């Protein structure tokens, strides 16, 4: 795994994810369209940054951001 990198002032970590949105949706029981919308929302929120089918950059504080946003906290 690649080490965390500083980018745009936030610590990020590379997460290989060589799956299509359809494959990811099948794994978690969601339609491809739902997966696409959720990934786009996470990217707008600054939690992830996608790089095609290779993978994505996950913000080091991404879990806290997602928990706060989707739990109402």
Residue frames as a rotation matrix with the C-alpha (Angstrom) as fourth column:
UNK 1
0.584 0.812 0.000 0.00
0.812 -0.584 0.000 0.00
0.000 0.000 -1.000 0.00
UNK 2
-0.096 -0.578 0.810 1.18
0.492 -0.735 -0.466 3.51
0.865 0.354 0.355 -0.74
UNK 3
-0.645 -0.165 -0.746 1.94
0.756 -0.280 -0.591 5.77
-0.111 -0.946 0.305 2.21
UNK 4
0.494 0.817 -0.297 -0.47
0.767 -0.571 -0.292 8.59
-0.408 -0.083 -0.909 3.06
UNK 5
-0.502 -0.632 0.590 0.19
0.823 -0.559 0.102 11.75
0.265 0.537 0.801 1.11
UNK 6
-0.318 0.370 -0.873 -0.51
0.366 -0.801 -0.473 15.38
-0.874 -0.470 0.120 1.84
UNK 7
-0.724 0.165 0.670 -2.81
0.646 -0.178 0.742 16.79
0.242 0.970 0.022 -0.82
UNK 8
-0.134 0.675 0.726 -4.80
0.141 -0.712 0.688 20.00
0.981 0.194 0.001 -0.71
UNK 9
-0.423 -0.151 0.893 -3.99
-0.718 -0.545 -0.432 20.33
0.552 -0.825 0.122 2.96
UNK 10
0.518 0.632 0.576 -5.60
-0.843 0.492 0.218 17.02
-0.146 -0.599 0.788 3.94
UNK 11
-0.606 -0.697 0.383 -4.02
-0.650 0.712 0.266 13.68
-0.458 -0.087 -0.885 4.68
UNK 12
0.490 0.767 -0.414 -5.22
-0.868 0.388 -0.309 11.01
-0.076 0.511 0.856 2.24
UNK 13
-0.382 -0.577 0.722 -4.61
-0.441 0.800 0.406 7.32
-0.812 -0.163 -0.560 1.74
UNK 14
-0.450 0.136 -0.882 -4.74
-0.863 0.188 0.469 5.31
0.230 0.973 0.033 -1.50
UNK 15
-0.185 0.476 0.860 -7.29
-0.416 0.755 -0.507 2.49
-0.891 -0.451 0.058 -1.58
UNK 16
-0.936 -0.149 -0.320 -7.11
-0.352 0.342 0.871 0.15
-0.020 0.928 -0.372 -4.59
UNK 17
-0.189 0.930 0.314 -10.63
-0.159 0.286 -0.945 -0.60
-0.969 -0.229 0.093 -5.83
UNK 18
-0.875 -0.279 -0.395 -10.50
-0.417 0.020 0.909 -2.23
-0.246 0.960 -0.134 -9.28
UNK 19
-0.529 0.780 0.335 -14.28
0.673 0.626 -0.394 -2.77
-0.517 0.017 -0.856 -9.54
UNK 20
-0.703 0.453 0.548 -16.96
0.232 -0.583 0.779 -1.33
0.672 0.675 0.304 -11.75
UNK 21
-0.676 0.549 0.491 -19.89
-0.735 -0.544 -0.404 0.43
0.045 -0.634 0.772 -10.12
UNK 22
0.319 0.806 -0.499 -22.07
-0.734 0.543 0.408 -2.53
0.600 0.236 0.764 -11.16
UNK 23
-0.059 -0.436 -0.898 -19.74
0.247 0.865 -0.436 -5.02
0.967 -0.248 0.056 -9.48
UNK 24
-0.947 -0.285 0.150 -19.60
-0.041 -0.355 -0.934 -2.94
0.319 -0.890 0.325 -6.32
UNK 25
-0.318 0.919 0.234 -23.39
-0.931 -0.349 0.106 -2.62
0.179 -0.185 0.966 -6.34
UNK 26
0.344 0.413 -0.843 -23.82
-0.344 0.891 0.297 -6.39
0.874 0.188 0.448 -6.68
UNK 27
-0.495 -0.645 -0.582 -21.50
0.333 0.478 -0.813 -6.96
0.802 -0.597 -0.022 -3.72
UNK 28
-0.992 0.055 -0.113 -23.47
0.081 -0.405 -0.911 -4.65
-0.096 -0.912 0.398 -1.43
UNK 29
-0.422 0.899 0.119 -26.97
0.864 0.439 -0.248 -5.14
-0.275 -0.002 -0.961 -2.82
UNK 30
0.045 0.409 -0.912 -27.42
0.038 -0.913 -0.407 -1.75
-0.998 -0.016 -0.057 -4.51
UNK 31
0.803 0.259 0.536 -28.20
0.547 0.036 -0.836 -0.70
-0.236 0.965 -0.112 -8.07
UNK 32
-0.151 -0.913 0.380 -25.32
0.986 -0.169 -0.013 0.72
0.076 0.372 0.925 -10.12
UNK 33
0.088 0.275 0.958 -27.09
0.354 -0.907 0.228 4.09
0.931 0.319 -0.177 -10.23
UNK 34
0.963 0.271 0.005 -27.25
0.071 -0.270 0.960 4.24
0.261 -0.924 -0.279 -6.43
UNK 35
0.400 -0.899 -0.178 -23.55
0.824 0.268 0.499 3.41
-0.401 -0.346 0.848 -6.18
UNK 36
-0.244 -0.483 0.841 -22.76
0.834 -0.547 -0.072 6.14
0.494 0.684 0.537 -8.72
UNK 37
0.485 0.508 0.712 -24.82
0.089 -0.838 0.538 8.72
0.870 -0.197 -0.452 -6.79
UNK 38
0.971 -0.112 -0.213 -23.25
0.219 0.042 0.975 7.81
-0.100 -0.993 0.065 -3.44
UNK 39
0.098 -0.990 0.100 -19.69
0.964 0.119 0.238 7.90
-0.248 0.073 0.966 -4.82
UNK 40
-0.140 -0.088 0.986 -20.41
0.589 -0.808 0.011 11.28
0.796 0.582 0.165 -6.42
UNK 41
0.796 0.486 0.359 -21.80
-0.008 -0.586 0.811 12.60
0.605 -0.649 -0.462 -3.12
UNK 42
0.745 -0.590 -0.311 -18.77
0.548 0.274 0.790 11.33
-0.381 -0.759 0.528 -1.17
UNK 43
-0.194 -0.831 0.521 -16.51
0.973 -0.229 -0.003 13.02
0.122 0.506 0.854 -3.71
UNK 44
0.175 0.336 0.925 -18.43
0.268 -0.921 0.284 16.32
0.947 0.198 -0.251 -3.45
UNK 45
0.968 0.245 0.049 -18.17
0.003 -0.206 0.978 16.08
0.250 -0.947 -0.200 0.35
UNK 46
0.317 -0.933 0.169 -14.38
-0.808 -0.359 -0.468 15.69
0.498 0.012 -0.867 0.08
UNK 47
0.583 -0.056 0.811 -14.36
-0.579 0.672 0.462 12.21
-0.570 -0.739 0.359 1.62
UNK 48
0.232 -0.496 0.837 -12.96
0.547 0.778 0.309 10.48
-0.804 0.386 0.452 -1.49
UNK 49
0.178 -0.179 -0.968 -11.30
-0.797 -0.603 -0.035 11.35
-0.577 0.777 -0.250 -4.77
UNK 50
0.692 0.214 0.689 -11.76
0.101 0.917 -0.387 8.76
-0.714 0.337 0.613 -7.51
UNK 51
-0.274 -0.755 -0.596 -9.20
-0.772 -0.196 0.604 7.70
-0.573 0.626 -0.529 -10.09
UNK 52
-0.181 0.287 -0.941 -11.19
-0.858 0.422 0.293 5.66
0.481 0.860 0.170 -12.61
UNK 53
0.788 0.488 -0.375 -11.35
-0.311 0.841 0.443 1.94
0.532 -0.232 0.815 -11.91
UNK 54
-0.152 -0.944 -0.292 -7.92
0.006 0.294 -0.956 1.91
0.988 -0.147 -0.039 -10.29
UNK 55
-0.275 0.047 -0.960 -9.08
0.931 0.262 -0.254 3.04
0.239 -0.964 -0.116 -6.89
UNK 56
0.589 0.493 0.641 -9.68
0.286 -0.868 0.406 6.10
0.756 -0.056 -0.652 -4.82
UNK 57
-0.686 -0.704 0.183 -8.06
0.147 -0.381 -0.913 8.44
0.712 -0.599 0.365 -2.35
UNK 58
0.390 0.786 -0.481 -9.73
0.668 0.118 0.735 8.33
0.634 -0.607 -0.479 1.04
UNK 59
0.138 -0.287 0.948 -9.46
-0.450 -0.871 -0.198 11.36
0.882 -0.400 -0.249 3.32
UNK 60
-0.739 -0.515 -0.434 -7.85
0.132 0.520 -0.844 10.37
0.660 -0.681 -0.316 6.61
UNK 61
-0.873 0.482 0.072 -10.79
-0.227 -0.273 -0.935 11.96
-0.431 -0.833 0.348 8.43
UNK 62
-0.700 0.587 -0.408 -13.28
-0.479 0.038 0.877 10.51
0.530 0.809 0.255 5.94
UNK 63
-0.499 0.525 -0.690 -14.91
0.619 0.773 0.141 8.13
0.607 -0.357 -0.710 8.39
UNK 64
-0.629 0.240 -0.739 -15.60
0.575 -0.496 -0.650 10.98
-0.523 -0.834 0.175 10.79
UNK 65
-0.834 0.303 -0.461 -17.01
-0.484 -0.802 0.350 13.10
-0.264 0.515 0.815 7.94
UNK 66
-0.601 0.626 -0.497 -19.31
-0.158 0.517 0.842 10.32
0.784 0.584 -0.212 6.73
UNK 67
-0.519 0.391 -0.760 -20.47
0.812 0.504 -0.296 9.46
0.267 -0.770 -0.579 10.24
UNK 68
-0.726 0.208 -0.656 -21.27
0.237 -0.819 -0.522 13.07
-0.646 -0.534 0.545 11.03
UNK 69
-0.804 0.386 -0.453 -23.07
-0.595 -0.534 0.601 13.72
-0.010 0.753 0.658 7.73
UNK 70
-0.423 0.637 -0.644 -25.20
-0.320 0.560 0.764 10.59
0.848 0.529 -0.033 7.59
UNK 71
-0.476 0.284 -0.832 -25.95
0.777 0.578 -0.248 10.14
0.411 -0.765 -0.496 11.28
UNK 72
0.520 0.708 0.477 -27.20
0.444 -0.701 0.557 13.67
0.729 -0.078 -0.680 11.79
UNK 73
0.646 -0.297 -0.703 -24.37
0.718 -0.076 0.692 14.42
-0.259 -0.952 0.164 14.21
